[in-house]
Amino acid sequence: MSYKRIRSLARGISVLQHLSAVKAATAAEIAKNAGLPRPTVYRILETLVEEGLIYQSRSSSSVYRLTADVRDLSAGFIDASSPGHDSDKDEPALTDCSSRDSSYLS
């Protein structure tokens, strides 16, 4: 099943990725890097500030930085390549039902 992409979520992730790469940036810098309109970037930044994932720098209110709460987003990450990891236990099992014998249905 394929779902329609959520553009606003993708844009928010793009902002977080940019801040992660550069450590600090203004809304104008983020807008230019992400190719987004500046008003859109401001709305994303306000949302991320309200969620506690970024903050405006005290030294310059036009500069945004990540908070330590961003690390919590990766708290549930499981590295499949780590020793002792059994990927079969963590992955959902999918079964192909199309090839099963369905003669009992007739």
N, C-alpha and C positions, 0 to 999 in steps of 0.2 A: 504494500500500500504506500502510495506516495502522497505526502501532504504539501499543501501550498506553503511556500517559504514565508516566514514572518519577517518582513523587511525591517520593521522597527527594532526587532531583536538583533538582527544581523548588524544594523547600524550601531547599536549600543555595544555589541561585542567588538566591533571595529574600533570604537573609541577606547575601550578598555585595552585592546591590543596595542594601540598607538601609545597610550600612556605607559603601558608596561615596557615598551621598547625605548621610549625617550625619557622616562622618569618624571618629566614635567612639561606641560605645554599650555599655551593659551587656546581659547576657543577658535581664534582665527587660524592658528597652526593646525589644530585638529581638523577643522573644516577643509583646509587646503589639502592636507594629507589624505583624508578620507573621501574627498570629492563630494562633500555634503554641503548644503546651504547652511550658513551660519546660524539662522534661527532654529533649524533642526538640531544643530550641535548644542545650542544653549538649552533646548528642552531636554536633550539626552543628558547633558551635564547636570542640570537641576535634578533630574530623576536619580542619577547615580549618587549625587550628594545626599539626597533624601534617604536613599537606601544604605548610606554609609560606606559605599565602595570607593568614593573619591572625596577630596576636600579641596577648598580653595586655599592656596598658600597664604600664610599670614603676612609674609614680606611683600607679596604682590597679589592682590585679590583677583587679578586676571589670569593667574597661573593655577592650573589644576594638577593634582598629584593623586596617586592611588593610596588608599588606606591599607592597614594590615588586614582588614576584613576580607580583602580580595583573596588572601591565602585560603580562607575558609571554603571558597568555591572549589578548591581541589582536594578538600579533606577526604572525600569519598573515592578519590582516584585510586585505581588498582593497576599497577604496572604488570601487564601480562608477561613481561620478560623477566620478572624477578624470580629468584630461586624459590622453589617450593610452591609456586603458584600453579594451581590446577584450574586451567581456564574452563574446563568442562563444568565445573561446579558453579562458576559465576555467570556463564552465558546461558541465556534461555534456550531451551531445546525446541527446535522447529521440526515438524514432521511433514513430509510430502505425502499428502493424502490422495493425490491424483493417481498414483500407481497401485493403490490397494485393490484387492479383489472385492468388487461390489456386487457379485452375483447373488448374495443373500438378500439384496434389496429388491430383486425381481419377484 
